[in-house]
Amino acid sequence: MKKILYISLLGLLITSCGGDSKKSTTSIIENGTLEEMRAKRSELVAQAESLRKEMELLDVAIGKKDTNEKLTLITTLTAKDTVFNHYVELQATVQTKENLMLSAEFGGILQQVYVKEGQKVAKGQTLARVDDGGLSSQLAQMETQAALAKTTFERQENLWKQKIGSEIQYLQAKTNYNAQLKAVAQMKAQLAKTVIRAPFSGTIDEIASERGSVVGPGTPILRIVSLGNMYLEAEVPEKNIGTIKKGSDAIVNFPVLGETFNAKVTQAGNYINPANRSFMIQIAVPNKSGNIKPNLSSKIQLKDYSNSKAITVPISIISENADGEQFLYVAQNPDNKGNAIAKKVIVKVGLSQGELVEIVDGIKDGDLIIKEGARSVKDGQKVSIIK
């Protein structure tokens, strides 16, 4: 309607000026002096300014009588109490307490390796053997001597009980027998070092020394790994020492595997690393599929705050004024047509998580918060709510 009015007024101006005005302007341009051109321009500017003022008056009058006024369209969300959780996001690495490189304890030739890489083994199973260099023969000889010492001691003991013989003979037999038993035990312990056994059930991950090679104490022989007792280890900033503890909720994500699961902190360290001001935590990792491997990277979210009755809004609708105050708009007094008044409200915000931020003060349960159109409305402006 305003466009029609502008066209009519321009037509009226042209009609009132008539063709002579246009001819006169052209004539001045072609034959007039500089002073005449400037005078004509000033005359036209005055006419245009007068017309603009008249159109403004008409706009105001039209706005009062036009029942089809154009209102800013908005959408709203209803403020309501909801559960709000805040998480600290960290990187973590998979560790296992059962990942060992087994080394030789006895020097000699690696006589036999009984397993292969990838083979599953049971706790206590013999994995490899080092040549004992004659220790087994020495043990057999010691056991024979121990048997003789035992027989001698038993006879001396019987005689002593019958009050036959001297006490010194009895004590010498007893001492000799005990010494032989200790010598046999020591030799068995030494001989046991030539055999490498599985300290726990797991999988042979690496064979470091082959059969026939010469090994000594500390020489790596093979690696055994168990994927059943694994955990995540992460460094947490010291500022969270009061909010993240043993039992805190966590969300674990393995991007490479596409797996996500809920867990809890199983251990929280009591030592602050002075180099980076952090403490260590551990999270137990179930590994039923066997896809999780040691040193695998993951992303973890540790819950450090929770509010069961929080009001949250999208961060995108929060604005800030020149005084540093944060505000948003609410729709007040909506009528049955969906028309309402936009009201600017100063708010106090708390923590944010993702696209949402917690409103600590300024908004109450049930308020209609302007969402779409929040950046284009003004305080006190009449708006129309899209259903």
MIFI-243988 format. One record per residue (C-alpha): residue number from 1; residue in one letter; x, y, z. Coordinates in nm, 3 decimals, m for minus. Last residue first. Example, Ala and Ser with C-alpha at 12.3 -4.5 7.8 and 13.67 -1.06 7.14 Angstrom:
2
n: 2, res: s, X: 1.367, Y: m0.106, Z: 0.714;
n: 1, res: a, X: 1.230, Y: m0.450, Z: 0.780;
***
This chain:
387
n: 387, res: k, X: 0.292, Y: m2.199, Z: 1.625;
n: 386, res: i, X: 0.473, Y: m1.891, Z: 1.503;
n: 385, res: i, X: 0.459, Y: m1.619, Z: 1.768;
n: 384, res: s, X: 0.391, Y: m1.268, Z: 1.639;
n: 383, res: v, X: 0.584, Y: m0.977, Z: 1.784;
n: 382, res: k, X: 0.512, Y: m0.633, Z: 1.932;
n: 381, res: q, X: 0.834, Y: m0.455, Z: 2.028;
n: 380, res: g, X: 0.884, Y: m0.353, Z: 2.392;
n: 379, res: d, X: 1.259, Y: m0.433, Z: 2.393;
n: 378, res: k, X: 1.378, Y: m0.492, Z: 2.040;
n: 377, res: v, X: 1.361, Y: m0.790, Z: 1.805;
n: 376, res: s, X: 1.607, Y: m0.902, Z: 1.535;
n: 375, res: r, X: 1.855, Y: m1.121, Z: 1.726;
n: 374, res: a, X: 1.588, Y: m1.322, Z: 1.908;
n: 373, res: g, X: 1.412, Y: m1.400, Z: 1.580;
n: 372, res: e, X: 1.416, Y: m1.776, Z: 1.637;
n: 371, res: k, X: 1.439, Y: m1.839, Z: 2.013;
n: 370, res: i, X: 1.226, Y: m1.604, Z: 2.221;
n: 369, res: i, X: 1.187, Y: m1.742, Z: 2.572;
n: 368, res: l, X: 0.832, Y: m1.797, Z: 2.695;
n: 367, res: d, X: 0.862, Y: m1.812, Z: 3.075;
n: 366, res: g, X: 0.712, Y: m2.123, Z: 3.242;
n: 365, res: d, X: 0.984, Y: m2.184, Z: 3.504;
n: 364, res: k, X: 1.170, Y: m1.867, Z: 3.584;
n: 363, res: i, X: 1.435, Y: m1.668, Z: 3.401;
n: 362, res: g, X: 1.661, Y: m1.400, Z: 3.550;
n: 361, res: d, X: 1.908, Y: m1.616, Z: 3.748;
n: 360, res: v, X: 2.122, Y: m1.928, Z: 3.700;
n: 359, res: i, X: 2.050, Y: m1.987, Z: 3.332;
n: 358, res: e, X: 2.253, Y: m2.293, Z: 3.222;
n: 357, res: v, X: 2.398, Y: m2.285, Z: 2.871;
n: 356, res: l, X: 2.320, Y: m2.517, Z: 2.581;
n: 355, res: e, X: 2.498, Y: m2.575, Z: 2.248;
n: 354, res: g, X: 2.750, Y: m2.825, Z: 2.388;
n: 353, res: q, X: 2.762, Y: m2.786, Z: 2.764;
n: 352, res: s, X: 2.768, Y: m2.443, Z: 2.923;
n: 351, res: l, X: 2.817, Y: m2.351, Z: 3.287;
n: 350, res: g, X: 2.630, Y: m2.070, Z: 3.461;
n: 349, res: v, X: 2.449, Y: m1.770, Z: 3.317;
n: 348, res: k, X: 2.304, Y: m1.465, Z: 3.491;
n: 347, res: v, X: 2.022, Y: m1.300, Z: 3.302;
n: 346, res: i, X: 1.908, Y: m0.948, Z: 3.207;
n: 345, res: v, X: 1.565, Y: m0.969, Z: 3.045;
n: 344, res: k, X: 1.448, Y: m0.773, Z: 2.738;
n: 343, res: k, X: 1.073, Y: m0.808, Z: 2.685;
n: 342, res: a, X: 0.915, Y: m0.875, Z: 2.345;
n: 341, res: i, X: 0.539, Y: m0.811, Z: 2.352;
n: 340, res: a, X: 0.298, Y: m1.076, Z: 2.228;
n: 339, res: n, X: 0.078, Y: m1.177, Z: 1.935;
n: 338, res: g, X: m0.023, Y: m1.542, Z: 1.909;
n: 337, res: k, X: m0.377, Y: m1.470, Z: 1.798;
n: 336, res: n, X: m0.521, Y: m1.573, Z: 2.137;
n: 335, res: d, X: m0.304, Y: m1.314, Z: 2.308;
n: 334, res: p, X: 0.055, Y: m1.349, Z: 2.437;
n: 333, res: n, X: 0.125, Y: m1.141, Z: 2.750;
n: 332, res: q, X: 0.505, Y: m1.148, Z: 2.741;
n: 331, res: a, X: 0.749, Y: m1.302, Z: 2.492;
n: 330, res: v, X: 1.095, Y: m1.328, Z: 2.647;
n: 329, res: y, X: 1.417, Y: m1.174, Z: 2.521;
n: 328, res: l, X: 1.778, Y: m1.247, Z: 2.617;
n: 327, res: f, X: 2.047, Y: m1.076, Z: 2.822;
n: 326, res: q, X: 2.407, Y: m1.082, Z: 2.931;
n: 325, res: e, X: 2.556, Y: m0.784, Z: 3.110;
n: 324, res: g, X: 2.900, Y: m0.663, Z: 2.999;
n: 323, res: d, X: 2.805, Y: m0.298, Z: 3.038;
n: 322, res: a, X: 2.787, Y: m0.246, Z: 2.660;
n: 321, res: n, X: 2.526, Y: m0.522, Z: 2.629;
n: 320, res: e, X: 2.572, Y: m0.896, Z: 2.579;
n: 319, res: s, X: 2.353, Y: m1.138, Z: 2.385;
n: 318, res: i, X: 2.229, Y: m1.492, Z: 2.458;
n: 317, res: i, X: 2.017, Y: m1.647, Z: 2.181;
n: 316, res: s, X: 2.305, Y: m1.853, Z: 2.034;
n: 315, res: i, X: 2.391, Y: m2.017, Z: 2.367;
n: 314, res: p, X: 2.071, Y: m2.222, Z: 2.342;
n: 313, res: v, X: 1.873, Y: m2.220, Z: 2.668;
n: 312, res: t, X: 1.888, Y: m2.420, Z: 2.992;
n: 311, res: i, X: 1.682, Y: m2.401, Z: 3.310;
n: 310, res: a, X: 1.818, Y: m2.631, Z: 3.581;
n: 309, res: k, X: 1.637, Y: m2.852, Z: 3.829;
n: 308, res: s, X: 1.845, Y: m3.174, Z: 3.846;
n: 307, res: n, X: 2.175, Y: m2.986, Z: 3.847;
n: 306, res: s, X: 2.496, Y: m3.184, Z: 3.782;
n: 305, res: y, X: 2.863, Y: m3.089, Z: 3.780;
n: 304, res: d, X: 3.201, Y: m3.264, Z: 3.725;
n: 303, res: k, X: 3.093, Y: m3.539, Z: 3.486;
n: 302, res: l, X: 3.401, Y: m3.679, Z: 3.311;
n: 301, res: q, X: 3.387, Y: m3.704, Z: 2.932;
n: 300, res: i, X: 3.641, Y: m3.938, Z: 2.774;
n: 299, res: k, X: 3.798, Y: m3.951, Z: 2.429;
n: 298, res: s, X: 4.001, Y: m4.256, Z: 2.337;
n: 297, res: s, X: 4.344, Y: m4.363, Z: 2.220;
n: 296, res: l, X: 4.452, Y: m4.729, Z: 2.198;
n: 295, res: n, X: 4.778, Y: m4.783, Z: 2.393;
n: 294, res: p, X: 4.681, Y: m5.144, Z: 2.482;
n: 293, res: k, X: 4.414, Y: m5.293, Z: 2.254;
n: 292, res: i, X: 4.035, Y: m5.278, Z: 2.253;
n: 291, res: n, X: 3.890, Y: m5.511, Z: 1.989;
n: 290, res: g, X: 3.861, Y: m5.810, Z: 2.225;
n: 289, res: s, X: 3.483, Y: m5.817, Z: 2.187;
n: 288, res: k, X: 3.419, Y: m5.851, Z: 2.560;
n: 287, res: n, X: 3.661, Y: m5.573, Z: 2.648;
n: 286, res: p, X: 3.521, Y: m5.394, Z: 2.951;
n: 285, res: v, X: 3.738, Y: m5.090, Z: 3.037;
n: 284, res: a, X: 3.804, Y: m4.984, Z: 3.397;
n: 283, res: i, X: 3.860, Y: m4.609, Z: 3.431;
n: 282, res: q, X: 4.179, Y: m4.472, Z: 3.586;
n: 281, res: i, X: 4.265, Y: m4.121, Z: 3.702;
n: 280, res: m, X: 4.593, Y: m3.932, Z: 3.718;
n: 279, res: f, X: 4.652, Y: m3.586, Z: 3.866;
n: 278, res: s, X: 4.743, Y: m3.259, Z: 3.696;
n: 277, res: r, X: 4.958, Y: m2.953, Z: 3.753;
n: 276, res: n, X: 5.171, Y: m2.999, Z: 3.436;
n: 275, res: a, X: 5.525, Y: m3.042, Z: 3.572;
n: 274, res: p, X: 5.428, Y: m3.046, Z: 3.941;
n: 273, res: n, X: 5.229, Y: m3.371, Z: 3.895;
n: 272, res: i, X: 4.970, Y: m3.364, Z: 4.171;
n: 271, res: y, X: 4.957, Y: m3.690, Z: 4.369;
n: 270, res: n, X: 4.647, Y: m3.841, Z: 4.526;
n: 269, res: g, X: 4.538, Y: m4.025, Z: 4.212;
n: 268, res: a, X: 4.179, Y: m4.114, Z: 4.133;
n: 267, res: q, X: 4.079, Y: m4.478, Z: 4.079;
n: 266, res: t, X: 3.777, Y: m4.658, Z: 3.937;
n: 265, res: v, X: 3.623, Y: m4.356, Z: 3.762;
n: 264, res: k, X: 3.290, Y: m4.478, Z: 3.633;
n: 263, res: a, X: 3.165, Y: m4.601, Z: 3.297;
n: 262, res: n, X: 2.913, Y: m4.530, Z: 3.022;
n: 261, res: f, X: 2.978, Y: m4.664, Z: 2.671;
n: 260, res: t, X: 3.073, Y: m4.546, Z: 2.323;
n: 259, res: e, X: 3.213, Y: m4.756, Z: 2.035;
n: 258, res: g, X: 3.291, Y: m4.636, Z: 1.682;
n: 257, res: l, X: 3.610, Y: m4.844, Z: 1.683;
n: 256, res: v, X: 3.846, Y: m4.565, Z: 1.575;
n: 255, res: p, X: 3.645, Y: m4.301, Z: 1.764;
n: 254, res: f, X: 3.666, Y: m4.493, Z: 2.096;
n: 253, res: n, X: 3.431, Y: m4.303, Z: 2.328;
n: 252, res: v, X: 3.403, Y: m4.324, Z: 2.705;
n: 251, res: i, X: 3.136, Y: m4.137, Z: 2.904;
n: 250, res: a, X: 3.222, Y: m4.094, Z: 3.272;
n: 249, res: d, X: 3.042, Y: m4.081, Z: 3.605;
n: 248, res: s, X: 3.248, Y: m4.012, Z: 3.919;
n: 247, res: g, X: 3.305, Y: m4.318, Z: 4.141;
n: 246, res: k, X: 3.659, Y: m4.223, Z: 4.250;
n: 245, res: k, X: 3.679, Y: m3.847, Z: 4.231;
n: 244, res: i, X: 3.624, Y: m3.559, Z: 3.992;
n: 243, res: t, X: 3.474, Y: m3.248, Z: 4.155;
n: 242, res: g, X: 3.730, Y: m3.142, Z: 4.417;
n: 241, res: i, X: 4.040, Y: m3.229, Z: 4.210;
n: 240, res: n, X: 3.894, Y: m3.050, Z: 3.909;
n: 239, res: k, X: 4.126, Y: m2.747, Z: 3.931;
n: 238, res: e, X: 4.418, Y: m2.996, Z: 3.935;
n: 237, res: p, X: 4.374, Y: m3.067, Z: 3.564;
n: 236, res: v, X: 4.298, Y: m3.437, Z: 3.492;
n: 235, res: e, X: 4.556, Y: m3.668, Z: 3.330;
n: 234, res: a, X: 4.411, Y: m3.985, Z: 3.180;
n: 233, res: e, X: 4.446, Y: m4.363, Z: 3.210;
n: 232, res: l, X: 4.197, Y: m4.605, Z: 3.066;
n: 231, res: y, X: 4.180, Y: m4.961, Z: 3.197;
n: 230, res: m, X: 4.234, Y: m5.321, Z: 3.095;
n: 229, res: n, X: 4.210, Y: m5.654, Z: 3.276;
n: 228, res: g, X: 4.079, Y: m5.899, Z: 3.016;
n: 227, res: l, X: 4.308, Y: m5.812, Z: 2.728;
n: 226, res: s, X: 4.597, Y: m6.022, Z: 2.864;
n: 225, res: v, X: 4.937, Y: m5.983, Z: 2.708;
n: 224, res: i, X: 5.245, Y: m6.209, Z: 2.709;
n: 223, res: r, X: 5.575, Y: m6.098, Z: 2.559;
n: 222, res: l, X: 5.863, Y: m6.336, Z: 2.488;
n: 221, res: i, X: 6.231, Y: m6.401, Z: 2.566;
n: 220, res: p, X: 6.388, Y: m6.070, Z: 2.665;
n: 219, res: t, X: 6.743, Y: m6.120, Z: 2.806;
n: 218, res: g, X: 6.747, Y: m6.006, Z: 3.171;
n: 217, res: p, X: 6.965, Y: m6.291, Z: 3.304;
n: 216, res: g, X: 7.148, Y: m6.440, Z: 3.006;
n: 215, res: v, X: 7.053, Y: m6.582, Z: 2.669;
n: 214, res: v, X: 7.235, Y: m6.771, Z: 2.395;
n: 213, res: s, X: 7.010, Y: m6.846, Z: 2.099;
n: 212, res: g, X: 6.915, Y: m7.204, Z: 2.016;
n: 211, res: r, X: 6.540, Y: m7.147, Z: 2.007;
n: 210, res: e, X: 6.448, Y: m6.792, Z: 1.913;
n: 209, res: s, X: 6.443, Y: m6.482, Z: 2.129;
n: 208, res: a, X: 6.185, Y: m6.197, Z: 2.118;
n: 207, res: i, X: 5.867, Y: m6.398, Z: 2.053;
n: 206, res: e, X: 5.580, Y: m6.147, Z: 2.062;
n: 205, res: d, X: 5.212, Y: m6.128, Z: 2.155;
n: 204, res: i, X: 5.163, Y: m6.459, Z: 2.335;
n: 203, res: t, X: 4.805, Y: m6.435, Z: 2.459;
n: 202, res: g, X: 4.674, Y: m6.440, Z: 2.813;
n: 201, res: s, X: 4.641, Y: m6.633, Z: 3.137;
n: 200, res: f, X: 4.876, Y: m6.514, Z: 3.408;
n: 199, res: p, X: 5.240, Y: m6.555, Z: 3.520;
n: 198, res: a, X: 5.303, Y: m6.785, Z: 3.218;
n: 197, res: r, X: 5.609, Y: m7.001, Z: 3.285;
n: 196, res: i, X: 5.976, Y: m6.967, Z: 3.188;
n: 195, res: v, X: 6.187, Y: m7.264, Z: 3.299;
n: 194, res: t, X: 6.560, Y: m7.224, Z: 3.368;
n: 193, res: k, X: 6.480, Y: m7.027, Z: 3.683;
n: 192, res: a, X: 6.315, Y: m7.338, Z: 3.829;
n: 191, res: l, X: 6.662, Y: m7.503, Z: 3.839;
n: 190, res: q, X: 6.784, Y: m7.240, Z: 4.082;
n: 189, res: a, X: 6.479, Y: m7.287, Z: 4.304;
n: 188, res: k, X: 6.525, Y: m7.665, Z: 4.288;
n: 187, res: m, X: 6.892, Y: m7.622, Z: 4.380;
n: 186, res: q, X: 6.801, Y: m7.406, Z: 4.677;
n: 185, res: a, X: 6.542, Y: m7.658, Z: 4.797;
n: 184, res: v, X: 6.792, Y: m7.948, Z: 4.765;
n: 183, res: a, X: 7.053, Y: m7.753, Z: 4.962;
n: 182, res: k, X: 6.795, Y: m7.672, Z: 5.230;
n: 181, res: l, X: 6.702, Y: m8.041, Z: 5.266;
n: 180, res: q, X: 7.070, Y: m8.141, Z: 5.283;
n: 179, res: a, X: 7.131, Y: m7.888, Z: 5.561;
n: 178, res: n, X: 6.832, Y: m8.021, Z: 5.755;
n: 177, res: y, X: 6.968, Y: m8.377, Z: 5.731;
n: 176, res: n, X: 7.318, Y: m8.275, Z: 5.836;
n: 175, res: t, X: 7.179, Y: m8.085, Z: 6.136;
n: 174, res: k, X: 6.971, Y: m8.382, Z: 6.247;
n: 173, res: a, X: 7.258, Y: m8.628, Z: 6.209;
n: 172, res: q, X: 7.492, Y: m8.396, Z: 6.402;
n: 171, res: l, X: 7.232, Y: m8.349, Z: 6.677;
n: 170, res: y, X: 7.188, Y: m8.722, Z: 6.725;
n: 169, res: q, X: 7.561, Y: m8.787, Z: 6.729;
n: 168, res: i, X: 7.606, Y: m8.506, Z: 6.983;
n: 167, res: e, X: 7.339, Y: m8.654, Z: 7.206;
n: 166, res: s, X: 7.537, Y: m8.975, Z: 7.246;
n: 165, res: g, X: 7.425, Y: m9.327, Z: 7.172;
n: 164, res: i, X: 7.140, Y: m9.530, Z: 7.320;
n: 163, res: k, X: 6.881, Y: m9.366, Z: 7.542;
n: 162, res: q, X: 6.604, Y: m9.550, Z: 7.355;
n: 161, res: k, X: 6.478, Y: m9.216, Z: 7.218;
n: 160, res: w, X: 6.835, Y: m9.143, Z: 7.113;
n: 159, res: l, X: 6.853, Y: m9.471, Z: 6.926;
n: 158, res: n, X: 6.534, Y: m9.391, Z: 6.739;
n: 157, res: e, X: 6.661, Y: m9.042, Z: 6.654;
n: 156, res: q, X: 6.996, Y: m9.180, Z: 6.537;
n: 155, res: r, X: 6.810, Y: m9.414, Z: 6.305;
n: 154, res: e, X: 6.586, Y: m9.134, Z: 6.168;
n: 153, res: f, X: 6.885, Y: m8.905, Z: 6.119;
n: 152, res: t, X: 7.082, Y: m9.164, Z: 5.923;
n: 151, res: t, X: 6.782, Y: m9.239, Z: 5.700;
n: 150, res: k, X: 6.724, Y: m8.867, Z: 5.636;
n: 149, res: a, X: 7.090, Y: m8.804, Z: 5.559;
n: 148, res: l, X: 7.080, Y: m9.088, Z: 5.306;
n: 147, res: a, X: 6.771, Y: m8.939, Z: 5.139;
n: 146, res: a, X: 6.935, Y: m8.595, Z: 5.138;
n: 145, res: q, X: 7.243, Y: m8.739, Z: 4.970;
n: 144, res: t, X: 7.026, Y: m8.894, Z: 4.701;
n: 143, res: e, X: 6.835, Y: m8.561, Z: 4.660;
n: 142, res: m, X: 7.167, Y: m8.383, Z: 4.627;
n: 141, res: q, X: 7.278, Y: m8.618, Z: 4.348;
n: 140, res: a, X: 6.951, Y: m8.570, Z: 4.161;
n: 139, res: l, X: 6.983, Y: m8.192, Z: 4.200;
n: 138, res: q, X: 7.335, Y: m8.198, Z: 4.063;
n: 137, res: s, X: 7.211, Y: m8.388, Z: 3.758;
n: 136, res: s, X: 6.931, Y: m8.132, Z: 3.709;
n: 135, res: l, X: 7.179, Y: m7.844, Z: 3.739;
n: 134, res: g, X: 7.388, Y: m7.981, Z: 3.453;
n: 133, res: g, X: 7.398, Y: m7.667, Z: 3.238;
n: 132, res: d, X: 7.029, Y: m7.594, Z: 3.288;
n: 131, res: d, X: 6.953, Y: m7.538, Z: 2.919;
n: 130, res: v, X: 6.686, Y: m7.265, Z: 2.907;
n: 129, res: r, X: 6.317, Y: m7.356, Z: 2.875;
n: 128, res: a, X: 6.018, Y: m7.181, Z: 2.724;
n: 127, res: l, X: 5.642, Y: m7.130, Z: 2.772;
n: 126, res: t, X: 5.549, Y: m7.370, Z: 3.051;
n: 125, res: q, X: 5.188, Y: m7.302, Z: 3.158;
n: 124, res: g, X: 5.143, Y: m7.149, Z: 3.504;
n: 123, res: k, X: 4.850, Y: m6.927, Z: 3.400;
n: 122, res: a, X: 4.699, Y: m7.050, Z: 3.077;
n: 121, res: v, X: 4.811, Y: m6.975, Z: 2.721;
n: 120, res: k, X: 4.652, Y: m6.838, Z: 2.407;
n: 119, res: q, X: 4.872, Y: m6.850, Z: 2.097;
n: 118, res: g, X: 4.908, Y: m6.534, Z: 1.891;
n: 117, res: e, X: 5.284, Y: m6.575, Z: 1.855;
n: 116, res: k, X: 5.390, Y: m6.935, Z: 1.903;
n: 115, res: v, X: 5.453, Y: m7.149, Z: 2.210;
n: 114, res: y, X: 5.692, Y: m7.417, Z: 2.338;
n: 113, res: v, X: 6.020, Y: m7.232, Z: 2.301;
n: 112, res: q, X: 6.306, Y: m7.479, Z: 2.368;
n: 111, res: q, X: 6.672, Y: m7.495, Z: 2.466;
n: 110, res: l, X: 6.751, Y: m7.127, Z: 2.495;
n: 109, res: i, X: 7.124, Y: m7.171, Z: 2.555;
n: 108, res: g, X: 7.260, Y: m7.049, Z: 2.887;
n: 107, res: g, X: 7.221, Y: m6.788, Z: 3.158;
n: 106, res: f, X: 6.935, Y: m6.806, Z: 3.403;
n: 105, res: e, X: 6.665, Y: m6.552, Z: 3.482;
n: 104, res: a, X: 6.549, Y: m6.509, Z: 3.122;
n: 103, res: s, X: 6.301, Y: m6.234, Z: 3.047;
n: 102, res: l, X: 5.923, Y: m6.218, Z: 3.017;
n: 101, res: m, X: 5.794, Y: m5.899, Z: 2.852;
n: 100, res: l, X: 5.473, Y: m5.826, Z: 3.038;
n: 99, res: n, X: 5.131, Y: m5.680, Z: 2.963;
n: 98, res: e, X: 4.888, Y: m5.769, Z: 3.239;
n: 97, res: k, X: 4.822, Y: m5.437, Z: 3.411;
n: 96, res: t, X: 4.673, Y: m5.305, Z: 3.089;
n: 95, res: q, X: 4.660, Y: m4.952, Z: 2.955;
n: 94, res: v, X: 4.425, Y: m4.775, Z: 2.716;
n: 93, res: t, X: 4.502, Y: m4.407, Z: 2.661;
n: 92, res: a, X: 4.289, Y: m4.106, Z: 2.751;
n: 91, res: q, X: 4.211, Y: m3.765, Z: 2.601;
n: 90, res: l, X: 3.993, Y: m3.530, Z: 2.802;
n: 89, res: e, X: 3.651, Y: m3.361, Z: 2.802;
n: 88, res: v, X: 3.519, Y: m3.224, Z: 3.131;
n: 87, res: y, X: 3.144, Y: m3.272, Z: 3.155;
n: 86, res: h, X: 2.850, Y: m3.064, Z: 3.274;
n: 85, res: n, X: 2.511, Y: m3.219, Z: 3.341;
n: 84, res: f, X: 2.178, Y: m3.036, Z: 3.334;
n: 83, res: v, X: 1.856, Y: m3.213, Z: 3.433;
n: 82, res: t, X: 1.549, Y: m3.007, Z: 3.346;
n: 81, res: d, X: 1.329, Y: m2.740, Z: 3.499;
n: 80, res: k, X: 1.122, Y: m2.555, Z: 3.242;
n: 79, res: a, X: 1.149, Y: m2.246, Z: 3.025;
n: 78, res: t, X: 0.908, Y: m2.266, Z: 2.734;
n: 77, res: l, X: 1.063, Y: m2.222, Z: 2.391;
n: 76, res: t, X: 0.959, Y: m1.953, Z: 2.150;
n: 75, res: t, X: 0.946, Y: m1.887, Z: 1.776;
n: 74, res: i, X: 0.937, Y: m1.542, Z: 1.623;
n: 73, res: l, X: 0.775, Y: m1.347, Z: 1.339;
n: 72, res: t, X: 0.821, Y: m0.971, Z: 1.343;
n: 71, res: l, X: 0.483, Y: m0.806, Z: 1.296;
n: 70, res: k, X: 0.344, Y: m0.647, Z: 0.974;
n: 69, res: e, X: 0.023, Y: m0.456, Z: 1.039;
n: 68, res: n, X: m0.289, Y: m0.577, Z: 0.854;
n: 67, res: t, X: m0.538, Y: m0.361, Z: 1.044;
n: 66, res: d, X: m0.399, Y: m0.045, Z: 0.880;
n: 65, res: k, X: m0.554, Y: 0.258, Z: 1.056;
n: 64, res: k, X: m0.269, Y: 0.359, Z: 1.286;
n: 63, res: g, X: 0.006, Y: 0.254, Z: 1.045;
n: 62, res: i, X: m0.163, Y: 0.448, Z: 0.763;
n: 61, res: a, X: m0.158, Y: 0.768, Z: 0.968;
n: 60, res: v, X: 0.210, Y: 0.722, Z: 1.050;
n: 59, res: d, X: 0.296, Y: 0.647, Z: 0.689;
n: 58, res: l, X: 0.095, Y: 0.955, Z: 0.571;
n: 57, res: l, X: 0.298, Y: 1.181, Z: 0.795;
n: 56, res: e, X: 0.616, Y: 1.026, Z: 0.660;
n: 55, res: m, X: 0.494, Y: 1.079, Z: 0.304;
n: 54, res: e, X: 0.436, Y: 1.450, Z: 0.372;
n: 53, res: k, X: 0.785, Y: 1.484, Z: 0.509;
n: 52, res: r, X: 0.933, Y: 1.317, Z: 0.201;
n: 51, res: l, X: 0.733, Y: 1.545, Z: m0.034;
n: 50, res: s, X: 0.866, Y: 1.859, Z: 0.132;
n: 49, res: e, X: 1.218, Y: 1.725, Z: 0.106;
n: 48, res: a, X: 1.169, Y: 1.649, Z: m0.266;
n: 47, res: q, X: 1.034, Y: 2.003, Z: m0.337;
n: 46, res: a, X: 1.325, Y: 2.162, Z: m0.152;
n: 45, res: v, X: 1.572, Y: 1.948, Z: m0.348;
n: 44, res: l, X: 1.404, Y: 2.055, Z: m0.677;
n: 43, res: e, X: 1.438, Y: 2.426, Z: m0.596;
n: 42, res: s, X: 1.800, Y: 2.385, Z: m0.488;
n: 41, res: r, X: 1.875, Y: 2.215, Z: m0.820;
n: 40, res: k, X: 1.714, Y: 2.500, Z: m1.015;
n: 39, res: a, X: 1.923, Y: 2.757, Z: m0.826;
n: 38, res: r, X: 2.240, Y: 2.563, Z: m0.892;
n: 37, res: m, X: 2.164, Y: 2.542, Z: m1.265;
n: 36, res: e, X: 2.082, Y: 2.914, Z: m1.283;
n: 35, res: e, X: 2.411, Y: 3.005, Z: m1.113;
n: 34, res: l, X: 2.605, Y: 2.788, Z: m1.356;
n: 33, res: t, X: 2.445, Y: 2.965, Z: m1.653;
n: 32, res: g, X: 2.162, Y: 2.829, Z: m1.861;
n: 31, res: n, X: 2.163, Y: 2.718, Z: m2.226;
n: 30, res: e, X: 2.157, Y: 2.338, Z: m2.235;
n: 29, res: i, X: 2.108, Y: 2.254, Z: m1.868;
n: 28, res: i, X: 1.873, Y: 2.545, Z: m1.823;
n: 27, res: s, X: 1.668, Y: 2.435, Z: m2.124;
n: 26, res: t, X: 1.650, Y: 2.081, Z: m1.993;
n: 25, res: t, X: 1.529, Y: 2.206, Z: m1.656;
n: 24, res: s, X: 1.279, Y: 2.441, Z: m1.828;
n: 23, res: k, X: 1.158, Y: 2.161, Z: m2.044;
n: 22, res: k, X: 1.099, Y: 1.943, Z: m1.737;
n: 21, res: s, X: 0.928, Y: 2.232, Z: m1.562;
n: 20, res: d, X: 0.723, Y: 2.312, Z: m1.875;
n: 19, res: g, X: 0.596, Y: 1.954, Z: m1.888;
n: 18, res: g, X: 0.398, Y: 2.000, Z: m1.570;
n: 17, res: c, X: 0.524, Y: 2.074, Z: m1.223;
n: 16, res: s, X: 0.192, Y: 1.980, Z: m1.073;
n: 15, res: t, X: 0.164, Y: 1.670, Z: m1.289;
n: 14, res: i, X: 0.517, Y: 1.556, Z: m1.205;
n: 13, res: l, X: 0.457, Y: 1.608, Z: m0.837;
n: 12, res: l, X: 0.120, Y: 1.430, Z: m0.852;
n: 11, res: g, X: 0.284, Y: 1.132, Z: m1.024;
n: 10, res: l, X: 0.544, Y: 1.122, Z: m0.751;
n: 9, res: l, X: 0.265, Y: 1.128, Z: m0.492;
n: 8, res: s, X: 0.077, Y: 0.847, Z: m0.664;
n: 7, res: i, X: 0.390, Y: 0.630, Z: m0.692;
n: 6, res: y, X: 0.469, Y: 0.679, Z: m0.322;
n: 5, res: l, X: 0.109, Y: 0.591, Z: m0.224;
n: 4, res: i, X: 0.112, Y: 0.273, Z: m0.431;
n: 3, res: k, X: 0.443, Y: 0.171, Z: m0.265;
n: 2, res: k, X: 0.294, Y: 0.233, Z: 0.082;
n: 1, res: m, X: 0.000, Y: 0.000, Z: 0.000;
***
